[in-house]
Structure formats: C-alpha cells, structure tokens
Amino acid sequence: MARGQRRERRAKNLLKAELKRKGLTYAQLAEKLATMDIHETERNLNNKISRGGFSAAFLLQCLTAVGTTTLRLDG
C-alpha cells in the first residue's frame, strides 16, 4: 500500500473513531456541520469518509463540529 493511501486510511479511521467515541451518526455530523454553514448530506459524508480522500480542512471542520479539542495520533 502506498504511503498516501496509508495516510488516507489513517485519517478516515481517525474521523470514524471520533464519531464513534462521541456516539454520532453521519446524519448528526451533517446537522452539526450545517450550524457552521458547511452543507453536506449524510450520503455525501458517508461516501467522502469511506473513501478517505478528504482534505485536512474537512477533517478539522468535522472535528470542530463534533467538539473534539484534543487528538492522540500515536498508537
């Protein structure tokens, strides 16, 4: 697996883990993003996150929307 693919998978898993830790669905994430004037459908979020090929800005928007203030990147 290429290095870029590993990073995309890691970003995808990091975001999915945060959603799971917070007990949030993609629909709830869409609602929270909408309050930040970022409009994504549940289906679009599912597709984007499943692919893993999203921008760092999108990752930060999602983490902000769900109230994540700290991340552990090790392990």
mmCIF file of the N, C-alpha and C atoms, coordinates in Angstrom:
data_MODEL
# 
_entry.id   MODEL 
# 
loop_
_atom_site.group_PDB 
_atom_site.id 
_atom_site.type_symbol 
_atom_site.label_atom_id 
_atom_site.label_alt_id 
_atom_site.label_comp_id 
_atom_site.label_asym_id 
_atom_site.label_entity_id 
_atom_site.label_seq_id 
_atom_site.pdbx_PDB_ins_code 
_atom_site.Cartn_x 
_atom_site.Cartn_y 
_atom_site.Cartn_z 
_atom_site.occupancy 
_atom_site.B_iso_or_equiv 
_atom_site.pdbx_formal_charge 
_atom_site.auth_seq_id 
_atom_site.auth_comp_id 
_atom_site.auth_asym_id 
_atom_site.auth_atom_id 
_atom_site.pdbx_PDB_model_num 
ATOM 1   N N  . MET A 1 1  ? 0.845   -1.182 0.000  1.00 0.00 ? 1  MET A N  1 
ATOM 2   C CA . MET A 1 1  ? 0.000   0.000  0.000  1.00 0.00 ? 1  MET A CA 1 
ATOM 3   C C  . MET A 1 1  ? 0.890   1.244  0.000  1.00 0.00 ? 1  MET A C  1 
ATOM 4   N N  . ALA A 1 2  ? 0.580   2.197  -0.847 1.00 0.00 ? 2  ALA A N  1 
ATOM 5   C CA . ALA A 1 2  ? 1.357   3.430  -0.958 1.00 0.00 ? 2  ALA A CA 1 
ATOM 6   C C  . ALA A 1 2  ? 1.223   4.271  0.300  1.00 0.00 ? 2  ALA A C  1 
ATOM 7   N N  . ARG A 1 3  ? 2.226   5.068  0.537  1.00 0.00 ? 3  ARG A N  1 
ATOM 8   C CA . ARG A 1 3  ? 2.246   5.917  1.738  1.00 0.00 ? 3  ARG A CA 1 
ATOM 9   C C  . ARG A 1 3  ? 1.028   6.833  1.798  1.00 0.00 ? 3  ARG A C  1 
ATOM 10  N N  . GLY A 1 4  ? 0.646   7.431  0.657  1.00 0.00 ? 4  GLY A N  1 
ATOM 11  C CA . GLY A 1 4  ? -0.523  8.305  0.615  1.00 0.00 ? 4  GLY A CA 1 
ATOM 12  C C  . GLY A 1 4  ? -1.793  7.570  0.984  1.00 0.00 ? 4  GLY A C  1 
ATOM 13  N N  . GLN A 1 5  ? -1.921  6.332  0.512  1.00 0.00 ? 5  GLN A N  1 
ATOM 14  C CA . GLN A 1 5  ? -3.101  5.525  0.835  1.00 0.00 ? 5  GLN A CA 1 
ATOM 15  C C  . GLN A 1 5  ? -3.148  5.210  2.322  1.00 0.00 ? 5  GLN A C  1 
ATOM 16  N N  . ARG A 1 6  ? -1.994  4.961  2.910  1.00 0.00 ? 6  ARG A N  1 
ATOM 17  C CA . ARG A 1 6  ? -1.954  4.692  4.357  1.00 0.00 ? 6  ARG A CA 1 
ATOM 18  C C  . ARG A 1 6  ? -2.393  5.923  5.142  1.00 0.00 ? 6  ARG A C  1 
ATOM 19  N N  . ARG A 1 7  ? -1.976  7.097  4.687  1.00 0.00 ? 7  ARG A N  1 
ATOM 20  C CA . ARG A 1 7  ? -2.371  8.337  5.386  1.00 0.00 ? 7  ARG A CA 1 
ATOM 21  C C  . ARG A 1 7  ? -3.862  8.584  5.242  1.00 0.00 ? 7  ARG A C  1 
ATOM 22  N N  . GLU A 1 8  ? -4.399  8.327  4.044  1.00 0.00 ? 8  GLU A N  1 
ATOM 23  C CA . GLU A 1 8  ? -5.842  8.493  3.845  1.00 0.00 ? 8  GLU A CA 1 
ATOM 24  C C  . GLU A 1 8  ? -6.614  7.543  4.746  1.00 0.00 ? 8  GLU A C  1 
ATOM 25  N N  . ARG A 1 9  ? -6.160  6.294  4.828  1.00 0.00 ? 9  ARG A N  1 
ATOM 26  C CA . ARG A 1 9  ? -6.829  5.314  5.688  1.00 0.00 ? 9  ARG A CA 1 
ATOM 27  C C  . ARG A 1 9  ? -6.745  5.732  7.148  1.00 0.00 ? 9  ARG A C  1 
ATOM 28  N N  . ARG A 1 10 ? -5.594  6.264  7.541  1.00 0.00 ? 10 ARG A N  1 
ATOM 29  C CA . ARG A 1 10 ? -5.435  6.698  8.926  1.00 0.00 ? 10 ARG A CA 1 
ATOM 30  C C  . ARG A 1 10 ? -6.363  7.866  9.249  1.00 0.00 ? 10 ARG A C  1 
ATOM 31  N N  . ALA A 1 11 ? -6.466  8.832  8.323  1.00 0.00 ? 11 ALA A N  1 
ATOM 32  C CA . ALA A 1 11 ? -7.363  9.971  8.529  1.00 0.00 ? 11 ALA A CA 1 
ATOM 33  C C  . ALA A 1 11 ? -8.811  9.500  8.615  1.00 0.00 ? 11 ALA A C  1 
ATOM 34  N N  . LYS A 1 12 ? -9.193  8.593  7.726  1.00 0.00 ? 12 LYS A N  1 
ATOM 35  C CA . LYS A 1 12 ? -10.553 8.049  7.723  1.00 0.00 ? 12 LYS A CA 1 
ATOM 36  C C  . LYS A 1 12 ? -10.840 7.348  9.052  1.00 0.00 ? 12 LYS A C  1 
ATOM 37  N N  . ASN A 1 13 ? -9.925  6.524  9.495  1.00 0.00 ? 13 ASN A N  1 
ATOM 38  C CA . ASN A 1 13 ? -10.126 5.786  10.750 1.00 0.00 ? 13 ASN A CA 1 
ATOM 39  C C  . ASN A 1 13 ? -10.158 6.721  11.954 1.00 0.00 ? 13 ASN A C  1 
ATOM 40  N N  . LEU A 1 14 ? -9.352  7.772  11.915 1.00 0.00 ? 14 LEU A N  1 
ATOM 41  C CA . LEU A 1 14 ? -9.333  8.743  13.000 1.00 0.00 ? 14 LEU A CA 1 
ATOM 42  C C  . LEU A 1 14 ? -10.689 9.437  13.107 1.00 0.00 ? 14 LEU A C  1 
ATOM 43  N N  . LEU A 1 15 ? -11.230 9.863  11.977 1.00 0.00 ? 15 LEU A N  1 
ATOM 44  C CA . LEU A 1 15 ? -12.521 10.550 11.987 1.00 0.00 ? 15 LEU A CA 1 
ATOM 45  C C  . LEU A 1 15 ? -13.646 9.603  12.393 1.00 0.00 ? 15 LEU A C  1 
ATOM 46  N N  . LYS A 1 16 ? -13.634 8.385  11.858 1.00 0.00 ? 16 LYS A N  1 
ATOM 47  C CA . LYS A 1 16 ? -14.662 7.412  12.225 1.00 0.00 ? 16 LYS A CA 1 
ATOM 48  C C  . LYS A 1 16 ? -14.605 7.102  13.723 1.00 0.00 ? 16 LYS A C  1 
ATOM 49  N N  . ALA A 1 17 ? -13.396 6.985  14.261 1.00 0.00 ? 17 ALA A N  1 
ATOM 50  C CA . ALA A 1 17 ? -13.240 6.689  15.692 1.00 0.00 ? 17 ALA A CA 1 
ATOM 51  C C  . ALA A 1 17 ? -13.790 7.831  16.544 1.00 0.00 ? 17 ALA A C  1 
ATOM 52  N N  . GLU A 1 18 ? -13.539 9.069  16.124 1.00 0.00 ? 18 GLU A N  1 
ATOM 53  C CA . GLU A 1 18 ? -14.069 10.214 16.875 1.00 0.00 ? 18 GLU A CA 1 
ATOM 54  C C  . GLU A 1 18 ? -15.593 10.223 16.855 1.00 0.00 ? 18 GLU A C  1 
ATOM 55  N N  . LEU A 1 19 ? -16.175 9.939  15.701 1.00 0.00 ? 19 LEU A N  1 
ATOM 56  C CA . LEU A 1 19 ? -17.639 9.887  15.613 1.00 0.00 ? 19 LEU A CA 1 
ATOM 57  C C  . LEU A 1 19 ? -18.183 8.792  16.524 1.00 0.00 ? 19 LEU A C  1 
ATOM 58  N N  . LYS A 1 20 ? -17.539 7.645  16.510 1.00 0.00 ? 20 LYS A N  1 
ATOM 59  C CA . LYS A 1 20 ? -17.991 6.529  17.345 1.00 0.00 ? 20 LYS A CA 1 
ATOM 60  C C  . LYS A 1 20 ? -17.840 6.879  18.827 1.00 0.00 ? 20 LYS A C  1 
ATOM 61  N N  . ARG A 1 21 ? -16.710 7.480  19.182 1.00 0.00 ? 21 ARG A N  1 
ATOM 62  C CA . ARG A 1 21 ? -16.460 7.859  20.575 1.00 0.00 ? 21 ARG A CA 1 
ATOM 63  C C  . ARG A 1 21 ? -17.525 8.838  21.076 1.00 0.00 ? 21 ARG A C  1 
ATOM 64  N N  . LYS A 1 22 ? -17.956 9.719  20.192 1.00 0.00 ? 22 LYS A N  1 
ATOM 65  C CA . LYS A 1 22 ? -18.980 10.706 20.559 1.00 0.00 ? 22 LYS A CA 1 
ATOM 66  C C  . LYS A 1 22 ? -20.397 10.168 20.387 1.00 0.00 ? 22 LYS A C  1 
ATOM 67  N N  . GLY A 1 23 ? -20.520 8.963  19.799 1.00 0.00 ? 23 GLY A N  1 
ATOM 68  C CA . GLY A 1 23 ? -21.834 8.363  19.594 1.00 0.00 ? 23 GLY A CA 1 
ATOM 69  C C  . GLY A 1 23 ? -22.650 9.075  18.531 1.00 0.00 ? 23 GLY A C  1 
ATOM 70  N N  . LEU A 1 24 ? -21.985 9.587  17.492 1.00 0.00 ? 24 LEU A N  1 
ATOM 71  C CA . LEU A 1 24 ? -22.656 10.372 16.463 1.00 0.00 ? 24 LEU A CA 1 
ATOM 72  C C  . LEU A 1 24 ? -22.751 9.614  15.136 1.00 0.00 ? 24 LEU A C  1 
ATOM 73  N N  . THR A 1 25 ? -23.831 9.854  14.443 1.00 0.00 ? 25 THR A N  1 
ATOM 74  C CA . THR A 1 25 ? -24.038 9.290  13.108 1.00 0.00 ? 25 THR A CA 1 
ATOM 75  C C  . THR A 1 25 ? -23.618 10.330 12.074 1.00 0.00 ? 25 THR A C  1 
ATOM 76  N N  . TYR A 1 26 ? -23.570 9.905  10.816 1.00 0.00 ? 26 TYR A N  1 
ATOM 77  C CA . TYR A 1 26 ? -23.272 10.852 9.738  1.00 0.00 ? 26 TYR A CA 1 
ATOM 78  C C  . TYR A 1 26 ? -24.373 11.905 9.634  1.00 0.00 ? 26 TYR A C  1 
ATOM 79  N N  . ALA A 1 27 ? -25.608 11.513 9.879  1.00 0.00 ? 27 ALA A N  1 
ATOM 80  C CA . ALA A 1 27 ? -26.722 12.470 9.844  1.00 0.00 ? 27 ALA A CA 1 
ATOM 81  C C  . ALA A 1 27 ? -26.521 13.546 10.913 1.00 0.00 ? 27 ALA A C  1 
ATOM 82  N N  . GLN A 1 28 ? -26.103 13.139 12.088 1.00 0.00 ? 28 GLN A N  1 
ATOM 83  C CA . GLN A 1 28 ? -25.863 14.104 13.168 1.00 0.00 ? 28 GLN A CA 1 
ATOM 84  C C  . GLN A 1 28 ? -24.658 14.982 12.851 1.00 0.00 ? 28 GLN A C  1 
ATOM 85  N N  . LEU A 1 29 ? -23.640 14.404 12.231 1.00 0.00 ? 29 LEU A N  1 
ATOM 86  C CA . LEU A 1 29 ? -22.485 15.191 11.817 1.00 0.00 ? 29 LEU A CA 1 
ATOM 87  C C  . LEU A 1 29 ? -22.918 16.239 10.795 1.00 0.00 ? 29 LEU A C  1 
ATOM 88  N N  . ALA A 1 30 ? -23.767 15.847 9.849  1.00 0.00 ? 30 ALA A N  1 
ATOM 89  C CA . ALA A 1 30 ? -24.274 16.791 8.845  1.00 0.00 ? 30 ALA A CA 1 
ATOM 90  C C  . ALA A 1 30 ? -25.001 17.955 9.512  1.00 0.00 ? 30 ALA A C  1 
ATOM 91  N N  . GLU A 1 31 ? -25.783 17.657 10.532 1.00 0.00 ? 31 GLU A N  1 
ATOM 92  C CA . GLU A 1 31 ? -26.506 18.711 11.261 1.00 0.00 ? 31 GLU A CA 1 
ATOM 93  C C  . GLU A 1 31 ? -25.529 19.661 11.948 1.00 0.00 ? 31 GLU A C  1 
ATOM 94  N N  . LYS A 1 32 ? -24.517 19.098 12.574 1.00 0.00 ? 32 LYS A N  1 
ATOM 95  C CA . LYS A 1 32 ? -23.531 19.925 13.281 1.00 0.00 ? 32 LYS A CA 1 
ATOM 96  C C  . LYS A 1 32 ? -22.729 20.775 12.301 1.00 0.00 ? 32 LYS A C  1 
ATOM 97  N N  . LEU A 1 33 ? -22.371 20.205 11.160 1.00 0.00 ? 33 LEU A N  1 
ATOM 98  C CA . LEU A 1 33 ? -21.651 20.971 10.147 1.00 0.00 ? 33 LEU A CA 1 
ATOM 99  C C  . LEU A 1 33 ? -22.523 22.102 9.608  1.00 0.00 ? 33 LEU A C  1 
ATOM 100 N N  . ALA A 1 34 ? -23.820 21.847 9.465  1.00 0.00 ? 34 ALA A N  1 
ATOM 101 C CA . ALA A 1 34 ? -24.741 22.863 8.949  1.00 0.00 ? 34 ALA A CA 1 
ATOM 102 C C  . ALA A 1 34 ? -24.772 24.095 9.855  1.00 0.00 ? 34 ALA A C  1 
ATOM 103 N N  . THR A 1 35 ? -24.598 23.887 11.154 1.00 0.00 ? 35 THR A N  1 
ATOM 104 C CA . THR A 1 35 ? -24.575 25.027 12.074 1.00 0.00 ? 35 THR A CA 1 
ATOM 105 C C  . THR A 1 35 ? -23.332 25.884 11.854 1.00 0.00 ? 35 THR A C  1 
ATOM 106 N N  . MET A 1 36 ? -22.326 25.312 11.169 1.00 0.00 ? 36 MET A N  1 
ATOM 107 C CA . MET A 1 36 ? -21.100 26.042 10.832 1.00 0.00 ? 36 MET A CA 1 
ATOM 108 C C  . MET A 1 36 ? -21.162 26.544 9.386  1.00 0.00 ? 36 MET A C  1 
ATOM 109 N N  . ASP A 1 37 ? -22.338 26.461 8.779  1.00 0.00 ? 37 ASP A N  1 
ATOM 110 C CA . ASP A 1 37 ? -22.563 26.863 7.388  1.00 0.00 ? 37 ASP A CA 1 
ATOM 111 C C  . ASP A 1 37 ? -21.773 26.003 6.401  1.00 0.00 ? 37 ASP A C  1 
ATOM 112 N N  . ILE A 1 38 ? -21.624 24.730 6.755  1.00 0.00 ? 38 ILE A N  1 
ATOM 113 C CA . ILE A 1 38 ? -20.994 23.731 5.881  1.00 0.00 ? 38 ILE A CA 1 
ATOM 114 C C  . ILE A 1 38 ? -22.077 22.713 5.577  1.00 0.00 ? 38 ILE A C  1 
ATOM 115 N N  . HIS A 1 39 ? -22.486 22.658 4.334  1.00 0.00 ? 39 HIS A N  1 
ATOM 116 C CA . HIS A 1 39 ? -23.641 21.847 3.971  1.00 0.00 ? 39 HIS A CA 1 
ATOM 117 C C  . HIS A 1 39 ? -23.215 20.579 3.242  1.00 0.00 ? 39 HIS A C  1 
ATOM 118 N N  . GLU A 1 40 ? -23.358 19.465 3.923  1.00 0.00 ? 40 GLU A N  1 
ATOM 119 C CA . GLU A 1 40 ? -23.055 18.137 3.405  1.00 0.00 ? 40 GLU A CA 1 
ATOM 120 C C  . GLU A 1 40 ? -24.241 17.242 3.736  1.00 0.00 ? 40 GLU A C  1 
ATOM 121 N N  . THR A 1 41 ? -24.594 16.364 2.817  1.00 0.00 ? 41 THR A N  1 
ATOM 122 C CA . THR A 1 41 ? -25.660 15.413 3.113  1.00 0.00 ? 41 THR A CA 1 
ATOM 123 C C  . THR A 1 41 ? -25.066 14.213 3.851  1.00 0.00 ? 41 THR A C  1 
ATOM 124 N N  . GLU A 1 42 ? -25.937 13.474 4.498  1.00 0.00 ? 42 GLU A N  1 
ATOM 125 C CA . GLU A 1 42 ? -25.499 12.254 5.182  1.00 0.00 ? 42 GLU A CA 1 
ATOM 126 C C  . GLU A 1 42 ? -24.820 11.319 4.179  1.00 0.00 ? 42 GLU A C  1 
ATOM 127 N N  . ARG A 1 43 ? -25.435 11.162 3.020  1.00 0.00 ? 43 ARG A N  1 
ATOM 128 C CA . ARG A 1 43 ? -24.873 10.266 1.997  1.00 0.00 ? 43 ARG A CA 1 
ATOM 129 C C  . ARG A 1 43 ? -23.508 10.755 1.518  1.00 0.00 ? 43 ARG A C  1 
ATOM 130 N N  . ASN A 1 44 ? -23.387 12.059 1.297  1.00 0.00 ? 44 ASN A N  1 
ATOM 131 C CA . ASN A 1 44 ? -22.113 12.614 0.860  1.00 0.00 ? 44 ASN A CA 1 
ATOM 132 C C  . ASN A 1 44 ? -21.027 12.403 1.911  1.00 0.00 ? 44 ASN A C  1 
ATOM 133 N N  . LEU A 1 45 ? -21.381 12.601 3.182  1.00 0.00 ? 45 LEU A N  1 
ATOM 134 C CA . LEU A 1 45 ? -20.416 12.368 4.263  1.00 0.00 ? 45 LEU A CA 1 
ATOM 135 C C  . LEU A 1 45 ? -19.994 10.907 4.300  1.00 0.00 ? 45 LEU A C  1 
ATOM 136 N N  . ASN A 1 46 ? -20.954 10.016 4.165  1.00 0.00 ? 46 ASN A N  1 
ATOM 137 C CA . ASN A 1 46 ? -20.654 8.587  4.164  1.00 0.00 ? 46 ASN A CA 1 
ATOM 138 C C  . ASN A 1 46 ? -19.672 8.257  3.044  1.00 0.00 ? 46 ASN A C  1 
ATOM 139 N N  . ASN A 1 47 ? -19.954 8.746  1.841  1.00 0.00 ? 47 ASN A N  1 
ATOM 140 C CA . ASN A 1 47 ? -19.080 8.471  0.703  1.00 0.00 ? 47 ASN A CA 1 
ATOM 141 C C  . ASN A 1 47 ? -17.697 9.083  0.885  1.00 0.00 ? 47 ASN A C  1 
ATOM 142 N N  . LYS A 1 48 ? -17.656 10.337 1.301  1.00 0.00 ? 48 LYS A N  1 
ATOM 143 C CA . LYS A 1 48 ? -16.386 11.054 1.446  1.00 0.00 ? 48 LYS A CA 1 
ATOM 144 C C  . LYS A 1 48 ? -15.509 10.394 2.513  1.00 0.00 ? 48 LYS A C  1 
ATOM 145 N N  . ILE A 1 49 ? -16.109 10.067 3.641  1.00 0.00 ? 49 ILE A N  1 
ATOM 146 C CA . ILE A 1 49 ? -15.340 9.476  4.737  1.00 0.00 ? 49 ILE A CA 1 
ATOM 147 C C  . ILE A 1 49 ? -14.931 8.048  4.391  1.00 0.00 ? 49 ILE A C  1 
ATOM 148 N N  . SER A 1 50 ? -15.801 7.297  3.745  1.00 0.00 ? 50 SER A N  1 
ATOM 149 C CA . SER A 1 50 ? -15.463 5.924  3.355  1.00 0.00 ? 50 SER A CA 1 
ATOM 150 C C  . SER A 1 50 ? -14.287 5.883  2.388  1.00 0.00 ? 50 SER A C  1 
ATOM 151 N N  . ARG A 1 51 ? -14.244 6.845  1.461  1.00 0.00 ? 51 ARG A N  1 
ATOM 152 C CA . ARG A 1 51 ? -13.118 6.919  0.516  1.00 0.00 ? 51 ARG A CA 1 
ATOM 153 C C  . ARG A 1 51 ? -11.837 7.303  1.230  1.00 0.00 ? 51 ARG A C  1 
ATOM 154 N N  . GLY A 1 52 ? -11.951 8.186  2.211  1.00 0.00 ? 52 GLY A N  1 
ATOM 155 C CA . GLY A 1 52 ? -10.776 8.618  2.958  1.00 0.00 ? 52 GLY A CA 1 
ATOM 156 C C  . GLY A 1 52 ? -9.993  9.716  2.270  1.00 0.00 ? 52 GLY A C  1 
ATOM 157 N N  . GLY A 1 53 ? -10.334 10.091 1.063  1.00 0.00 ? 53 GLY A N  1 
ATOM 158 C CA . GLY A 1 53 ? -9.575  11.090 0.324  1.00 0.00 ? 53 GLY A CA 1 
ATOM 159 C C  . GLY A 1 53 ? -10.092 12.497 0.521  1.00 0.00 ? 53 GLY A C  1 
ATOM 160 N N  . PHE A 1 54 ? -10.202 12.932 1.754  1.00 0.00 ? 54 PHE A N  1 
ATOM 161 C CA . PHE A 1 54 ? -10.704 14.279 2.035  1.00 0.00 ? 54 PHE A CA 1 
ATOM 162 C C  . PHE A 1 54 ? -9.559  15.169 2.498  1.00 0.00 ? 54 PHE A C  1 
ATOM 163 N N  . SER A 1 55 ? -9.810  16.459 2.461  1.00 0.00 ? 55 SER A N  1 
ATOM 164 C CA . SER A 1 55 ? -8.767  17.428 2.809  1.00 0.00 ? 55 SER A CA 1 
ATOM 165 C C  . SER A 1 55 ? -8.585  17.535 4.326  1.00 0.00 ? 55 SER A C  1 
ATOM 166 N N  . ALA A 1 56 ? -7.442  18.085 4.682  1.00 0.00 ? 56 ALA A N  1 
ATOM 167 C CA . ALA A 1 56 ? -7.177  18.363 6.100  1.00 0.00 ? 56 ALA A CA 1 
ATOM 168 C C  . ALA A 1 56 ? -8.193  19.366 6.630  1.00 0.00 ? 56 ALA A C  1 
ATOM 169 N N  . ALA A 1 57 ? -8.586  20.307 5.787  1.00 0.00 ? 57 ALA A N  1 
ATOM 170 C CA . ALA A 1 57 ? -9.583  21.300 6.203  1.00 0.00 ? 57 ALA A CA 1 
ATOM 171 C C  . ALA A 1 57 ? -10.903 20.618 6.553  1.00 0.00 ? 57 ALA A C  1 
ATOM 172 N N  . PHE A 1 58 ? -11.321 19.653 5.726  1.00 0.00 ? 58 PHE A N  1 
ATOM 173 C CA . PHE A 1 58 ? -12.558 18.915 6.004  1.00 0.00 ? 58 PHE A CA 1 
ATOM 174 C C  . PHE A 1 58 ? -12.436 18.154 7.320  1.00 0.00 ? 58 PHE A C  1 
ATOM 175 N N  . LEU A 1 59 ? -11.316 17.514 7.552  1.00 0.00 ? 59 LEU A N  1 
ATOM 176 C CA . LEU A 1 59 ? -11.094 16.787 8.805  1.00 0.00 ? 59 LEU A CA 1 
ATOM 177 C C  . LEU A 1 59 ? -11.221 17.741 9.994  1.00 0.00 ? 59 LEU A C  1 
ATOM 178 N N  . LEU A 1 60 ? -10.586 18.901 9.906  1.00 0.00 ? 60 LEU A N  1 
ATOM 179 C CA . LEU A 1 60 ? -10.652 19.864 11.001 1.00 0.00 ? 60 LEU A CA 1 
ATOM 180 C C  . LEU A 1 60 ? -12.071 20.397 11.192 1.00 0.00 ? 60 LEU A C  1 
ATOM 181 N N  . GLN A 1 61 ? -12.786 20.615 10.105 1.00 0.00 ? 61 GLN A N  1 
ATOM 182 C CA . GLN A 1 61 ? -14.178 21.065 10.213 1.00 0.00 ? 61 GLN A CA 1 
ATOM 183 C C  . GLN A 1 61 ? -15.015 20.036 10.958 1.00 0.00 ? 61 GLN A C  1 
ATOM 184 N N  . CYS A 1 62 ? -14.855 18.780 10.600 1.00 0.00 ? 62 CYS A N  1 
ATOM 185 C CA . CYS A 1 62 ? -15.615 17.712 11.262 1.00 0.00 ? 62 CYS A CA 1 
ATOM 186 C C  . CYS A 1 62 ? -15.257 17.601 12.733 1.00 0.00 ? 62 CYS A C  1 
ATOM 187 N N  . LEU A 1 63 ? -13.970 17.638 13.039 1.00 0.00 ? 63 LEU A N  1 
ATOM 188 C CA . LEU A 1 63 ? -13.540 17.525 14.435 1.00 0.00 ? 63 LEU A CA 1 
ATOM 189 C C  . LEU A 1 63 ? -14.052 18.702 15.255 1.00 0.00 ? 63 LEU A C  1 
ATOM 190 N N  . THR A 1 64 ? -14.045 19.880 14.675 1.00 0.00 ? 64 THR A N  1 
ATOM 191 C CA . THR A 1 64 ? -14.579 21.060 15.357 1.00 0.00 ? 64 THR A CA 1 
ATOM 192 C C  . THR A 1 64 ? -16.081 20.905 15.572 1.00 0.00 ? 64 THR A C  1 
ATOM 193 N N  . ALA A 1 65 ? -16.779 20.438 14.553 1.00 0.00 ? 65 ALA A N  1 
ATOM 194 C CA . ALA A 1 65 ? -18.239 20.287 14.623 1.00 0.00 ? 65 ALA A CA 1 
ATOM 195 C C  . ALA A 1 65 ? -18.651 19.331 15.744 1.00 0.00 ? 65 ALA A C  1 
ATOM 196 N N  . VAL A 1 66 ? -17.865 18.276 15.963 1.00 0.00 ? 66 VAL A N  1 
ATOM 197 C CA . VAL A 1 66 ? -18.252 17.298 16.982 1.00 0.00 ? 66 VAL A CA 1 
ATOM 198 C C  . VAL A 1 66 ? -17.654 17.613 18.350 1.00 0.00 ? 66 VAL A C  1 
ATOM 199 N N  . GLY A 1 67 ? -16.895 18.727 18.430 1.00 0.00 ? 67 GLY A N  1 
ATOM 200 C CA . GLY A 1 67 ? -16.390 19.164 19.723 1.00 0.00 ? 67 GLY A CA 1 
ATOM 201 C C  . GLY A 1 67 ? -15.100 18.513 20.167 1.00 0.00 ? 67 GLY A C  1 
ATOM 202 N N  . THR A 1 68 ? -14.348 17.977 19.237 1.00 0.00 ? 68 THR A N  1 
ATOM 203 C CA . THR A 1 68 ? -13.064 17.378 19.586 1.00 0.00 ? 68 THR A CA 1 
ATOM 204 C C  . THR A 1 68 ? -12.041 18.486 19.801 1.00 0.00 ? 68 THR A C  1 
ATOM 205 N N  . THR A 1 69 ? -11.417 18.479 20.968 1.00 0.00 ? 69 THR A N  1 
ATOM 206 C CA . THR A 1 69 ? -10.430 19.517 21.277 1.00 0.00 ? 69 THR A CA 1 
ATOM 207 C C  . THR A 1 69 ? -9.015  18.971 21.345 1.00 0.00 ? 69 THR A C  1 
ATOM 208 N N  . THR A 1 70 ? -8.890  17.656 21.520 1.00 0.00 ? 70 THR A N  1 
ATOM 209 C CA . THR A 1 70 ? -7.564  17.040 21.536 1.00 0.00 ? 70 THR A CA 1 
ATOM 210 C C  . THR A 1 70 ? -7.624  15.716 20.781 1.00 0.00 ? 70 THR A C  1 
ATOM 211 N N  . LEU A 1 71 ? -6.491  15.355 20.196 1.00 0.00 ? 71 LEU A N  1 
ATOM 212 C CA . LEU A 1 71 ? -6.372  14.089 19.466 1.00 0.00 ? 71 LEU A CA 1 
ATOM 213 C C  . LEU A 1 71 ? -5.091  13.399 19.872 1.00 0.00 ? 71 LEU A C  1 
ATOM 214 N N  . ARG A 1 72 ? -5.134  12.088 19.942 1.00 0.00 ? 72 ARG A N  1 
ATOM 215 C CA . ARG A 1 72 ? -3.921  11.295 20.131 1.00 0.00 ? 72 ARG A CA 1 
ATOM 216 C C  . ARG A 1 72 ? -3.618  10.649 18.798 1.00 0.00 ? 72 ARG A C  1 
ATOM 217 N N  . LEU A 1 73 ? -2.454  10.938 18.270 1.00 0.00 ? 73 LEU A N  1 
ATOM 218 C CA . LEU A 1 73 ? -2.066  10.390 16.981 1.00 0.00 ? 73 LEU A CA 1 
ATOM 219 C C  . LEU A 1 73 ? -1.159  9.182  17.104 1.00 0.00 ? 73 LEU A C  1 
ATOM 220 N N  . ASP A 1 74 ? -0.669  8.901  18.289 1.00 0.00 ? 74 ASP A N  1 
ATOM 221 C CA . ASP A 1 74 ? 0.185   7.716  18.459 1.00 0.00 ? 74 ASP A CA 1 
ATOM 222 C C  . ASP A 1 74 ? -0.687  6.491  18.686 1.00 0.00 ? 74 ASP A C  1 
ATOM 223 N N  . GLY A 1 75 ? -0.127  5.362  18.339 1.00 0.00 ? 75 GLY A N  1 
ATOM 224 C CA . GLY A 1 75 ? -0.820  4.085  18.568 1.00 0.00 ? 75 GLY A CA 1 
ATOM 225 C C  . GLY A 1 75 ? -2.028  3.983  17.822 1.00 0.00 ? 75 GLY A C  1 
# 
